[in-house]
Amino acid sequence: MQFTQEPISADKTDLSISLHGAATLFRHDSVIQWYVQILVKENGNQDFAECNTAVERVEKVGDEWKVIFRKSDEHSDYWWVDWFDAVMVACGHHWVPYAPHIKGFEAFERDRRGSVIHRKQ
């Protein structure tokens, strides 16, 4: 999950070590939060991150992915579209690797062996 030039802190919790051993790769969520903040704020990546935003729809159109976003609060409801070469579905932290049912997912993996992996891999 880390960039080679921006490694995640090696800090480990006692709980993580007790569950997964001394070589555990799991980090406390506060360590990950700090890592992302550093990447975004201190390295000039503000234009590549969007917080408090919902992904409403992801659709393959030709060779690109059309992604519809929504940001709303009590005063506004703003929607927009962005286009991408690739999309990664991040379902959150799960104890056992899990991939949600996505139409066409199995055929995509069958046609492009090894291109679909869980983030734990």
Phi and psi in radians as a Rosetta constraint file:
Dihedral C 1 N 2 CA 2 C 2 CIRCULARHARMONIC -1.790 0.35
Dihedral N 2 CA 2 C 2 N 3 CIRCULARHARMONIC 2.816 0.35
Dihedral C 2 N 3 CA 3 C 3 CIRCULARHARMONIC -1.539 0.35
Dihedral N 3 CA 3 C 3 N 4 CIRCULARHARMONIC 2.526 0.35
Dihedral C 3 N 4 CA 4 C 4 CIRCULARHARMONIC -0.986 0.35
Dihedral N 4 CA 4 C 4 N 5 CIRCULARHARMONIC -0.766 0.35
Dihedral C 4 N 5 CA 5 C 5 CIRCULARHARMONIC -1.408 0.35
Dihedral N 5 CA 5 C 5 N 6 CIRCULARHARMONIC -0.139 0.35
Dihedral C 5 N 6 CA 6 C 6 CIRCULARHARMONIC -2.326 0.35
Dihedral N 6 CA 6 C 6 N 7 CIRCULARHARMONIC 1.275 0.35
Dihedral C 6 N 7 CA 7 C 7 CIRCULARHARMONIC -1.202 0.35
Dihedral N 7 CA 7 C 7 N 8 CIRCULARHARMONIC 2.608 0.35
Dihedral C 7 N 8 CA 8 C 8 CIRCULARHARMONIC -1.353 0.35
Dihedral N 8 CA 8 C 8 N 9 CIRCULARHARMONIC 2.548 0.35
Dihedral C 8 N 9 CA 9 C 9 CIRCULARHARMONIC -0.929 0.35
Dihedral N 9 CA 9 C 9 N 10 CIRCULARHARMONIC 2.503 0.35
Dihedral C 9 N 10 CA 10 C 10 CIRCULARHARMONIC -1.449 0.35
Dihedral N 10 CA 10 C 10 N 11 CIRCULARHARMONIC 0.047 0.35
Dihedral C 10 N 11 CA 11 C 11 CIRCULARHARMONIC -1.008 0.35
Dihedral N 11 CA 11 C 11 N 12 CIRCULARHARMONIC 2.275 0.35
Dihedral C 11 N 12 CA 12 C 12 CIRCULARHARMONIC -2.209 0.35
Dihedral N 12 CA 12 C 12 N 13 CIRCULARHARMONIC 2.581 0.35
Dihedral C 12 N 13 CA 13 C 13 CIRCULARHARMONIC -1.559 0.35
Dihedral N 13 CA 13 C 13 N 14 CIRCULARHARMONIC 2.741 0.35
Dihedral C 13 N 14 CA 14 C 14 CIRCULARHARMONIC -1.049 0.35
Dihedral N 14 CA 14 C 14 N 15 CIRCULARHARMONIC -0.663 0.35
Dihedral C 14 N 15 CA 15 C 15 CIRCULARHARMONIC -1.098 0.35
Dihedral N 15 CA 15 C 15 N 16 CIRCULARHARMONIC -0.805 0.35
Dihedral C 15 N 16 CA 16 C 16 CIRCULARHARMONIC -1.072 0.35
Dihedral N 16 CA 16 C 16 N 17 CIRCULARHARMONIC -0.735 0.35
Dihedral C 16 N 17 CA 17 C 17 CIRCULARHARMONIC -1.141 0.35
Dihedral N 17 CA 17 C 17 N 18 CIRCULARHARMONIC -0.714 0.35
Dihedral C 17 N 18 CA 18 C 18 CIRCULARHARMONIC -1.163 0.35
Dihedral N 18 CA 18 C 18 N 19 CIRCULARHARMONIC -0.565 0.35
Dihedral C 18 N 19 CA 19 C 19 CIRCULARHARMONIC -1.473 0.35
Dihedral N 19 CA 19 C 19 N 20 CIRCULARHARMONIC -0.627 0.35
Dihedral C 19 N 20 CA 20 C 20 CIRCULARHARMONIC -2.154 0.35
Dihedral N 20 CA 20 C 20 N 21 CIRCULARHARMONIC 0.014 0.35
Dihedral C 20 N 21 CA 21 C 21 CIRCULARHARMONIC 1.581 0.35
Dihedral N 21 CA 21 C 21 N 22 CIRCULARHARMONIC 2.967 0.35
Dihedral C 21 N 22 CA 22 C 22 CIRCULARHARMONIC -1.132 0.35
Dihedral N 22 CA 22 C 22 N 23 CIRCULARHARMONIC -0.436 0.35
Dihedral C 22 N 23 CA 23 C 23 CIRCULARHARMONIC -1.580 0.35
Dihedral N 23 CA 23 C 23 N 24 CIRCULARHARMONIC 0.236 0.35
Dihedral C 23 N 24 CA 24 C 24 CIRCULARHARMONIC -0.926 0.35
Dihedral N 24 CA 24 C 24 N 25 CIRCULARHARMONIC 2.477 0.35
Dihedral C 24 N 25 CA 25 C 25 CIRCULARHARMONIC -1.675 0.35
Dihedral N 25 CA 25 C 25 N 26 CIRCULARHARMONIC -0.137 0.35
Dihedral C 25 N 26 CA 26 C 26 CIRCULARHARMONIC -1.273 0.35
Dihedral N 26 CA 26 C 26 N 27 CIRCULARHARMONIC 2.383 0.35
Dihedral C 26 N 27 CA 27 C 27 CIRCULARHARMONIC -2.129 0.35
Dihedral N 27 CA 27 C 27 N 28 CIRCULARHARMONIC 2.665 0.35
Dihedral C 27 N 28 CA 28 C 28 CIRCULARHARMONIC -1.107 0.35
Dihedral N 28 CA 28 C 28 N 29 CIRCULARHARMONIC 2.595 0.35
Dihedral C 28 N 29 CA 29 C 29 CIRCULARHARMONIC -1.040 0.35
Dihedral N 29 CA 29 C 29 N 30 CIRCULARHARMONIC -0.500 0.35
Dihedral C 29 N 30 CA 30 C 30 CIRCULARHARMONIC -1.163 0.35
Dihedral N 30 CA 30 C 30 N 31 CIRCULARHARMONIC -0.568 0.35
Dihedral C 30 N 31 CA 31 C 31 CIRCULARHARMONIC -1.184 0.35
Dihedral N 31 CA 31 C 31 N 32 CIRCULARHARMONIC -0.748 0.35
Dihedral C 31 N 32 CA 32 C 32 CIRCULARHARMONIC -1.166 0.35
Dihedral N 32 CA 32 C 32 N 33 CIRCULARHARMONIC -0.717 0.35
Dihedral C 32 N 33 CA 33 C 33 CIRCULARHARMONIC -1.051 0.35
Dihedral N 33 CA 33 C 33 N 34 CIRCULARHARMONIC -0.789 0.35
Dihedral C 33 N 34 CA 34 C 34 CIRCULARHARMONIC -1.059 0.35
Dihedral N 34 CA 34 C 34 N 35 CIRCULARHARMONIC -0.764 0.35
Dihedral C 34 N 35 CA 35 C 35 CIRCULARHARMONIC -1.025 0.35
Dihedral N 35 CA 35 C 35 N 36 CIRCULARHARMONIC -0.834 0.35
Dihedral C 35 N 36 CA 36 C 36 CIRCULARHARMONIC -1.142 0.35
Dihedral N 36 CA 36 C 36 N 37 CIRCULARHARMONIC -0.726 0.35
Dihedral C 36 N 37 CA 37 C 37 CIRCULARHARMONIC -1.048 0.35
Dihedral N 37 CA 37 C 37 N 38 CIRCULARHARMONIC -0.732 0.35
Dihedral C 37 N 38 CA 38 C 38 CIRCULARHARMONIC -1.095 0.35
Dihedral N 38 CA 38 C 38 N 39 CIRCULARHARMONIC -0.817 0.35
Dihedral C 38 N 39 CA 39 C 39 CIRCULARHARMONIC -1.035 0.35
Dihedral N 39 CA 39 C 39 N 40 CIRCULARHARMONIC -0.747 0.35
Dihedral C 39 N 40 CA 40 C 40 CIRCULARHARMONIC -1.370 0.35
Dihedral N 40 CA 40 C 40 N 41 CIRCULARHARMONIC -0.963 0.35
Dihedral C 40 N 41 CA 41 C 41 CIRCULARHARMONIC -1.346 0.35
Dihedral N 41 CA 41 C 41 N 42 CIRCULARHARMONIC -0.828 0.35
Dihedral C 41 N 42 CA 42 C 42 CIRCULARHARMONIC -1.529 0.35
Dihedral N 42 CA 42 C 42 N 43 CIRCULARHARMONIC -0.281 0.35
Dihedral C 42 N 43 CA 43 C 43 CIRCULARHARMONIC -1.860 0.35
Dihedral N 43 CA 43 C 43 N 44 CIRCULARHARMONIC 0.218 0.35
Dihedral C 43 N 44 CA 44 C 44 CIRCULARHARMONIC 1.259 0.35
Dihedral N 44 CA 44 C 44 N 45 CIRCULARHARMONIC 0.548 0.35
Dihedral C 44 N 45 CA 45 C 45 CIRCULARHARMONIC -1.802 0.35
Dihedral N 45 CA 45 C 45 N 46 CIRCULARHARMONIC 0.377 0.35
Dihedral C 45 N 46 CA 46 C 46 CIRCULARHARMONIC -1.015 0.35
Dihedral N 46 CA 46 C 46 N 47 CIRCULARHARMONIC -0.525 0.35
Dihedral C 46 N 47 CA 47 C 47 CIRCULARHARMONIC -1.325 0.35
Dihedral N 47 CA 47 C 47 N 48 CIRCULARHARMONIC -0.147 0.35
Dihedral C 47 N 48 CA 48 C 48 CIRCULARHARMONIC -1.905 0.35
Dihedral N 48 CA 48 C 48 N 49 CIRCULARHARMONIC 0.100 0.35
Dihedral C 48 N 49 CA 49 C 49 CIRCULARHARMONIC -2.282 0.35
Dihedral N 49 CA 49 C 49 N 50 CIRCULARHARMONIC 2.473 0.35
Dihedral C 49 N 50 CA 50 C 50 CIRCULARHARMONIC -2.383 0.35
Dihedral N 50 CA 50 C 50 N 51 CIRCULARHARMONIC 2.105 0.35
Dihedral C 50 N 51 CA 51 C 51 CIRCULARHARMONIC -1.791 0.35
Dihedral N 51 CA 51 C 51 N 52 CIRCULARHARMONIC 2.805 0.35
Dihedral C 51 N 52 CA 52 C 52 CIRCULARHARMONIC 0.934 0.35
Dihedral N 52 CA 52 C 52 N 53 CIRCULARHARMONIC 0.766 0.35
Dihedral C 52 N 53 CA 53 C 53 CIRCULARHARMONIC -2.268 0.35
Dihedral N 53 CA 53 C 53 N 54 CIRCULARHARMONIC 2.366 0.35
Dihedral C 53 N 54 CA 54 C 54 CIRCULARHARMONIC -1.691 0.35
Dihedral N 54 CA 54 C 54 N 55 CIRCULARHARMONIC 2.484 0.35
Dihedral C 54 N 55 CA 55 C 55 CIRCULARHARMONIC -1.625 0.35
Dihedral N 55 CA 55 C 55 N 56 CIRCULARHARMONIC 1.978 0.35
Dihedral C 55 N 56 CA 56 C 56 CIRCULARHARMONIC -1.540 0.35
Dihedral N 56 CA 56 C 56 N 57 CIRCULARHARMONIC -0.554 0.35
Dihedral C 56 N 57 CA 57 C 57 CIRCULARHARMONIC -2.796 0.35
Dihedral N 57 CA 57 C 57 N 58 CIRCULARHARMONIC 2.467 0.35
Dihedral C 57 N 58 CA 58 C 58 CIRCULARHARMONIC -2.220 0.35
Dihedral N 58 CA 58 C 58 N 59 CIRCULARHARMONIC 2.240 0.35
Dihedral C 58 N 59 CA 59 C 59 CIRCULARHARMONIC -2.491 0.35
Dihedral N 59 CA 59 C 59 N 60 CIRCULARHARMONIC 2.328 0.35
Dihedral C 59 N 60 CA 60 C 60 CIRCULARHARMONIC -1.441 0.35
Dihedral N 60 CA 60 C 60 N 61 CIRCULARHARMONIC 2.159 0.35
Dihedral C 60 N 61 CA 61 C 61 CIRCULARHARMONIC -2.231 0.35
Dihedral N 61 CA 61 C 61 N 62 CIRCULARHARMONIC 1.851 0.35
Dihedral C 61 N 62 CA 62 C 62 CIRCULARHARMONIC 1.135 0.35
Dihedral N 62 CA 62 C 62 N 63 CIRCULARHARMONIC -2.187 0.35
Dihedral C 62 N 63 CA 63 C 63 CIRCULARHARMONIC -1.688 0.35
Dihedral N 63 CA 63 C 63 N 64 CIRCULARHARMONIC 0.109 0.35
Dihedral C 63 N 64 CA 64 C 64 CIRCULARHARMONIC -2.114 0.35
Dihedral N 64 CA 64 C 64 N 65 CIRCULARHARMONIC 2.899 0.35
Dihedral C 64 N 65 CA 65 C 65 CIRCULARHARMONIC -1.924 0.35
Dihedral N 65 CA 65 C 65 N 66 CIRCULARHARMONIC 2.185 0.35
Dihedral C 65 N 66 CA 66 C 66 CIRCULARHARMONIC -1.655 0.35
Dihedral N 66 CA 66 C 66 N 67 CIRCULARHARMONIC 2.140 0.35
Dihedral C 66 N 67 CA 67 C 67 CIRCULARHARMONIC -2.116 0.35
Dihedral N 67 CA 67 C 67 N 68 CIRCULARHARMONIC 2.186 0.35
Dihedral C 67 N 68 CA 68 C 68 CIRCULARHARMONIC -1.770 0.35
Dihedral N 68 CA 68 C 68 N 69 CIRCULARHARMONIC 2.180 0.35
Dihedral C 68 N 69 CA 69 C 69 CIRCULARHARMONIC -1.934 0.35
Dihedral N 69 CA 69 C 69 N 70 CIRCULARHARMONIC 2.742 0.35
Dihedral C 69 N 70 CA 70 C 70 CIRCULARHARMONIC -2.502 0.35
Dihedral N 70 CA 70 C 70 N 71 CIRCULARHARMONIC 2.299 0.35
Dihedral C 70 N 71 CA 71 C 71 CIRCULARHARMONIC -2.240 0.35
Dihedral N 71 CA 71 C 71 N 72 CIRCULARHARMONIC 2.119 0.35
Dihedral C 71 N 72 CA 72 C 72 CIRCULARHARMONIC -2.444 0.35
Dihedral N 72 CA 72 C 72 N 73 CIRCULARHARMONIC 2.712 0.35
Dihedral C 72 N 73 CA 73 C 73 CIRCULARHARMONIC -2.612 0.35
Dihedral N 73 CA 73 C 73 N 74 CIRCULARHARMONIC -2.905 0.35
Dihedral C 73 N 74 CA 74 C 74 CIRCULARHARMONIC -1.208 0.35
Dihedral N 74 CA 74 C 74 N 75 CIRCULARHARMONIC -0.220 0.35
Dihedral C 74 N 75 CA 75 C 75 CIRCULARHARMONIC -1.942 0.35
Dihedral N 75 CA 75 C 75 N 76 CIRCULARHARMONIC -0.282 0.35
Dihedral C 75 N 76 CA 76 C 76 CIRCULARHARMONIC -2.644 0.35
Dihedral N 76 CA 76 C 76 N 77 CIRCULARHARMONIC 2.819 0.35
Dihedral C 76 N 77 CA 77 C 77 CIRCULARHARMONIC -2.497 0.35
Dihedral N 77 CA 77 C 77 N 78 CIRCULARHARMONIC 1.651 0.35
Dihedral C 77 N 78 CA 78 C 78 CIRCULARHARMONIC -1.887 0.35
Dihedral N 78 CA 78 C 78 N 79 CIRCULARHARMONIC 2.222 0.35
Dihedral C 78 N 79 CA 79 C 79 CIRCULARHARMONIC -2.062 0.35
Dihedral N 79 CA 79 C 79 N 80 CIRCULARHARMONIC 2.563 0.35
Dihedral C 79 N 80 CA 80 C 80 CIRCULARHARMONIC -2.709 0.35
Dihedral N 80 CA 80 C 80 N 81 CIRCULARHARMONIC 2.892 0.35
Dihedral C 80 N 81 CA 81 C 81 CIRCULARHARMONIC -2.077 0.35
Dihedral N 81 CA 81 C 81 N 82 CIRCULARHARMONIC 2.417 0.35
Dihedral C 81 N 82 CA 82 C 82 CIRCULARHARMONIC -2.275 0.35
Dihedral N 82 CA 82 C 82 N 83 CIRCULARHARMONIC 2.721 0.35
Dihedral C 82 N 83 CA 83 C 83 CIRCULARHARMONIC -2.055 0.35
Dihedral N 83 CA 83 C 83 N 84 CIRCULARHARMONIC 2.443 0.35
Dihedral C 83 N 84 CA 84 C 84 CIRCULARHARMONIC -2.395 0.35
Dihedral N 84 CA 84 C 84 N 85 CIRCULARHARMONIC 2.726 0.35
Dihedral C 84 N 85 CA 85 C 85 CIRCULARHARMONIC -1.369 0.35
Dihedral N 85 CA 85 C 85 N 86 CIRCULARHARMONIC -0.484 0.35
Dihedral C 85 N 86 CA 86 C 86 CIRCULARHARMONIC -2.605 0.35
Dihedral N 86 CA 86 C 86 N 87 CIRCULARHARMONIC 2.787 0.35
Dihedral C 86 N 87 CA 87 C 87 CIRCULARHARMONIC -2.320 0.35
Dihedral N 87 CA 87 C 87 N 88 CIRCULARHARMONIC 2.416 0.35
Dihedral C 87 N 88 CA 88 C 88 CIRCULARHARMONIC -2.049 0.35
Dihedral N 88 CA 88 C 88 N 89 CIRCULARHARMONIC 2.246 0.35
Dihedral C 88 N 89 CA 89 C 89 CIRCULARHARMONIC -1.662 0.35
Dihedral N 89 CA 89 C 89 N 90 CIRCULARHARMONIC 2.015 0.35
Dihedral C 89 N 90 CA 90 C 90 CIRCULARHARMONIC -1.933 0.35
Dihedral N 90 CA 90 C 90 N 91 CIRCULARHARMONIC 1.883 0.35
Dihedral C 90 N 91 CA 91 C 91 CIRCULARHARMONIC -1.549 0.35
Dihedral N 91 CA 91 C 91 N 92 CIRCULARHARMONIC -0.049 0.35
Dihedral C 91 N 92 CA 92 C 92 CIRCULARHARMONIC 1.753 0.35
Dihedral N 92 CA 92 C 92 N 93 CIRCULARHARMONIC -3.089 0.35
Dihedral C 92 N 93 CA 93 C 93 CIRCULARHARMONIC -1.448 0.35
Dihedral N 93 CA 93 C 93 N 94 CIRCULARHARMONIC 2.212 0.35
Dihedral C 93 N 94 CA 94 C 94 CIRCULARHARMONIC -2.268 0.35
Dihedral N 94 CA 94 C 94 N 95 CIRCULARHARMONIC 2.465 0.35
Dihedral C 94 N 95 CA 95 C 95 CIRCULARHARMONIC -1.103 0.35
Dihedral N 95 CA 95 C 95 N 96 CIRCULARHARMONIC -0.742 0.35
Dihedral C 95 N 96 CA 96 C 96 CIRCULARHARMONIC -1.952 0.35
Dihedral N 96 CA 96 C 96 N 97 CIRCULARHARMONIC 2.304 0.35
Dihedral C 96 N 97 CA 97 C 97 CIRCULARHARMONIC -0.902 0.35
Dihedral N 97 CA 97 C 97 N 98 CIRCULARHARMONIC 2.328 0.35
Dihedral C 97 N 98 CA 98 C 98 CIRCULARHARMONIC -2.469 0.35
Dihedral N 98 CA 98 C 98 N 99 CIRCULARHARMONIC 2.346 0.35
Dihedral C 98 N 99 CA 99 C 99 CIRCULARHARMONIC -2.099 0.35
Dihedral N 99 CA 99 C 99 N 100 CIRCULARHARMONIC 2.243 0.35
Dihedral C 99 N 100 CA 100 C 100 CIRCULARHARMONIC -1.196 0.35
Dihedral N 100 CA 100 C 100 N 101 CIRCULARHARMONIC 2.786 0.35
Dihedral C 100 N 101 CA 101 C 101 CIRCULARHARMONIC -1.254 0.35
Dihedral N 101 CA 101 C 101 N 102 CIRCULARHARMONIC 2.111 0.35
Dihedral C 101 N 102 CA 102 C 102 CIRCULARHARMONIC -2.271 0.35
Dihedral N 102 CA 102 C 102 N 103 CIRCULARHARMONIC 2.177 0.35
Dihedral C 102 N 103 CA 103 C 103 CIRCULARHARMONIC -0.957 0.35
Dihedral N 103 CA 103 C 103 N 104 CIRCULARHARMONIC 2.216 0.35
Dihedral C 103 N 104 CA 104 C 104 CIRCULARHARMONIC 1.539 0.35
Dihedral N 104 CA 104 C 104 N 105 CIRCULARHARMONIC -0.081 0.35
Dihedral C 104 N 105 CA 105 C 105 CIRCULARHARMONIC -1.038 0.35
Dihedral N 105 CA 105 C 105 N 106 CIRCULARHARMONIC -0.838 0.35
Dihedral C 105 N 106 CA 106 C 106 CIRCULARHARMONIC -1.158 0.35
Dihedral N 106 CA 106 C 106 N 107 CIRCULARHARMONIC -0.711 0.35
Dihedral C 106 N 107 CA 107 C 107 CIRCULARHARMONIC -1.146 0.35
Dihedral N 107 CA 107 C 107 N 108 CIRCULARHARMONIC -0.681 0.35
Dihedral C 107 N 108 CA 108 C 108 CIRCULARHARMONIC -1.049 0.35
Dihedral N 108 CA 108 C 108 N 109 CIRCULARHARMONIC -0.821 0.35
Dihedral C 108 N 109 CA 109 C 109 CIRCULARHARMONIC -1.141 0.35
Dihedral N 109 CA 109 C 109 N 110 CIRCULARHARMONIC -0.697 0.35
Dihedral C 109 N 110 CA 110 C 110 CIRCULARHARMONIC -1.080 0.35
Dihedral N 110 CA 110 C 110 N 111 CIRCULARHARMONIC -0.721 0.35
Dihedral C 110 N 111 CA 111 C 111 CIRCULARHARMONIC -1.372 0.35
Dihedral N 111 CA 111 C 111 N 112 CIRCULARHARMONIC -0.384 0.35
Dihedral C 111 N 112 CA 112 C 112 CIRCULARHARMONIC -2.308 0.35
Dihedral N 112 CA 112 C 112 N 113 CIRCULARHARMONIC 1.128 0.35
Dihedral C 112 N 113 CA 113 C 113 CIRCULARHARMONIC -0.799 0.35
Dihedral N 113 CA 113 C 113 N 114 CIRCULARHARMONIC 2.247 0.35
Dihedral C 113 N 114 CA 114 C 114 CIRCULARHARMONIC 1.504 0.35
Dihedral N 114 CA 114 C 114 N 115 CIRCULARHARMONIC -0.070 0.35
Dihedral C 114 N 115 CA 115 C 115 CIRCULARHARMONIC -1.463 0.35
Dihedral N 115 CA 115 C 115 N 116 CIRCULARHARMONIC -0.305 0.35
Dihedral C 115 N 116 CA 116 C 116 CIRCULARHARMONIC -1.893 0.35
Dihedral N 116 CA 116 C 116 N 117 CIRCULARHARMONIC 1.998 0.35
Dihedral C 116 N 117 CA 117 C 117 CIRCULARHARMONIC -2.371 0.35
Dihedral N 117 CA 117 C 117 N 118 CIRCULARHARMONIC 2.712 0.35
Dihedral C 117 N 118 CA 118 C 118 CIRCULARHARMONIC -1.398 0.35
Dihedral N 118 CA 118 C 118 N 119 CIRCULARHARMONIC 2.624 0.35
Dihedral C 118 N 119 CA 119 C 119 CIRCULARHARMONIC -1.046 0.35
Dihedral N 119 CA 119 C 119 N 120 CIRCULARHARMONIC -0.408 0.35
Dihedral C 119 N 120 CA 120 C 120 CIRCULARHARMONIC -1.263 0.35
Dihedral N 120 CA 120 C 120 N 121 CIRCULARHARMONIC -0.269 0.35
